[in-house]
Amino acid sequence: MLLLGKNTPAGGSDTAAIKTVEAIETVEARTEQVARLNARYRHHGATDVMRAALSEAGRIALVSSFGAESVVLLHMAAVLDRAVPVLFIDTEMLFTETLVYQGELSERLGLRNLQIIRAADIPDQDPDATLHRRDPDACCALRKTRPLQVALTGFDGWITGRKRFQSGRRAALDFFEIEKDSGRIKINPLAHWAPEDVKTYIEENRLPRHPLVAQGYPSIGCAPCTSPVAPGEDPRAGRWRGRQKDECGIHFVNGKPVRTGANA
């Protein structure tokens, strides 16, 4: 388990300037690499995209919430390489069912490099665990976004489970993206999948579903901010219900959420 605190900035203006130039060059090089990868794998399937990410994109981590559909990418990763680093952020507000599912699924798939990440400054920043009521964006930043940013240090890219059908902002999602602030490559193997594709893959491979799916939770996050979804509702309508929020911020530059999707 990794307890993640604050980053210590490097000192010296010359050093900072050199690092800035290097960062710009890295972003430019990886932007070109992303364009080549998207062109090469435009008509390929999810497994091919993940295989390309692991073999051509440098040091890659799979970031997983062990949520409603996470088993698909976790299974693909286990088939290709069980030693792939899998980063799981324990916000300390997850459903008990999620924690149990994470342990059981990791063992079943034989994942050999699971890294459980927790923020070290939660007791100082949210001592009474009520920040999510006052400022859900700040709570997500504290418990998820910042810990992930620190955990990804040293990786060249990361694999996500985002899909085009999930919200308006994701409608033009490519297999490969570049994070301009970090220079990392973001890989979305399931970008073109429909809900039926997810269901079929899970059934054909006889994979266990998150236990809350059967109870009306098609999208699962932290317990205080996730509610069941009624038939006909957007699958993400149960996330931060009643608030102008539908993303935790992990997928946005500098953690700045954009109001789109079910709760916009």
N, C-alpha and C positions, 0 to 999 in steps of 0.2 A: 504494500500500500504506500502511496506517495501522498505526503502532506505538503501542500503547496502554499507558500507565502508570497511576499512581494519580491519583485525583481530589484536588483541593485544596479543603478545606471553606471555605465562606464565613465571614468573621468578623463578630462583632457580634450580640448577642442580639436587638436590634430587627429587624435584617435577617433573622435566622433565623426569628423569629416571623411576620414578614410572608410569608416564603416558605412557611411551614407552612400558613398560612391559605389562600394562593393554591393550594397543592397540594391541600388538602381540597376547595376549590371546584372545582378542575379535575376531581378524581375524581368528585365528585357530578354535574357536568355531563356528563361522558363516560359515567358509568353510565346516565344517562337516555338518552343518545344510543345506547348499545349496546342498550338495551331496545327503542328504536324501530327500529333496524336489524334486530334479530332478528325483530321482529314483521312488518316490511315484507318481508323476504326469506326468511321461513320456508320457503316452498315453491319457492324459486328454485334454480337450479343454480349450480355452482361459478364459472363465468365471470361470471354476474351478480353474485355476491357479491364477486368480485375487482374488478369494474368499480365497484361501489358503494364499496368500500374506497378505491379510488384517487381517486374523485370526491367522496366525501362525508365521509371520515374524517380529512381533513387531510393532513399530510406523512407518507407511508407508505413503509416499506422492506420488501423481500422478503428474508427471511433464509433462505439455502439452504446445505445441506451438500454439494450436488452428489453426493448419495448414490443409493441404489437407485431411489427413486421421485421424486427432485427434478425430473427433466426435465418432469414434468407441469405444475407451477406455473411453472417457468421458461418453458415454451412459452406458457402462457396469458398471462404477463406480457409476453412478446415480441410477442404478437399485439395486445395492448391498448396497450402503450406501451413501446418498447424502452429508453426513458430512465429507467424505474423503477429506483431505487437497489437494487442486489442486494448484500447483505452476505454475504461468504464468510469464515468464520473458519478460518485456517490454523493448526492447533494445533502444527504442526511435528512431528506424529506420524502424519500421514495416510498412507494407502497411496499409493504412487507412481501407481497406476492412477487414484486419485481426482484427483490434481493434473493428470494428463494429460487426464482426462475433463473437468475444469473448464475448461481452456483450449480444448479442441476444441469443447465444447458452447457456450461463450460466443461463440465466433466463428461457429459455425453459426447460432445464434439471433439474432445481431446485437445482443447486449446492450451498451448504450452507457454504462452507469453501474455497472460491477462494481467493488466496493470490497473488496480483500483485507485482512483484519484479522489482526494478530498481537499478542500481548501483549509488552510491552517488558521485563517483569521476569522472564521465564523463566530467563535465566542466573543471576539471583540466587536465585530461589526453587527451582529444580530444575536445578542445574548439571550433574548426572550423568544426567539424564533417567530417574530411577528412582522418582519420586514416585508414578507410577501403580501401582507394586507395593506401596508402603507405605500409601498413602492415596488411592485412586482418586477419592473425592469432592473432595479438595483439588486433585488434578490437574485435574479437570474445571473446578473453580472458577477455577484459575489460567489455564488455556489456553482456556477457552470462555466460562464464565458471566460473569466480570468483564469480559473484553474486549468481549463483546456488549453488556453494560449500558452501557459507556462509548460504544460505537459508536452506540447507539440514542439518545444524547442529542441533542435537537433534533428527533426524530421524534415524531409524535403516535400512531403505531401501527406494527405490523409484521405481516407475513403469514407464517404457518407452514404446514407440510405435515401437521400432526397429523390423525389420523382416529380415529373412535370404535372401530373394530375393533382398534386396536393394543394396548390394555391396559385393565384395569378402571377405572383413574383417568380414562380418556378416554371412557368409555361414554356419558356425558351431555354430551359436548362440543357447544357451540353454534357458530354461524358467527362470532359476535362476542363477545368477552369483555373485561373490564376488569382491568388489573393494578392492584390497589389500592395497591401500594407505589409505583409509578411514575406512575400515572394514564394510562398508555398503553393504547390499544386493541389487542387481539390478534385477528387475523382468521384463521379456519380454513376456507378455501373448500372443502376436501375432507373436512370433518367427517363427512359422511354417505356417503362413498364406501366401497365394498367392494373387496377385492383384485382382483376381476374388473373393476371399473370402471377401476382404474389400468391394468391390462393392456390392456384394450380401447382406452383413450385413446392409449396409447403405440403400439399396433399401427396404429390407424386413422390416426394422424398421422405414422407412419413415423419415430418418434423413436428415437435411439440409446440403448441401455441402458448402465448402468455395467458395465464389463467383468467385474467380480467377481460380478455377479448369476448369470451362467452357471456360476460356480465354487462356487455354494452359499451365497452371502452375500445374503440377502434384506434385511438391515439392516446398514448399513456406517458405522462410526465410525472411531476411531483404530486403527491397525494392531495395537498391543500388546493392545488390549482387545476385539478383534473376531475371532470364529472362525466357521468354516462351520457351517451348520445342517443337521441331518439331516432327511430326509423325515418329516413328522408332528410335528416340533417347532414350538414357538411361533416365529414369524419373528424375534422379538427375543431368542431364547434364546442366540444367539451374542454378544450384547453383555454384557461383564463376566461371562462364564460362570464359575459357581462362587462368585460373590459375591452378597451381599444388595443388589443394585443393578441397576436397569434404566433409569435416566434419568441424563443428564449434569447435570441441574439447571437447564438454560436455561429450562424452562417452569414452574419453581416459584418461589414468592414468596421473595425473599431467598436464592435458591439452595439451599433446604432440600429434599432429595429425600424422597419418600415411597415406602416399599417396597411396590410393587405389581407385578403382571405376571409375566413369565416366570421371573425369578430370585428372586421373593419367597419 
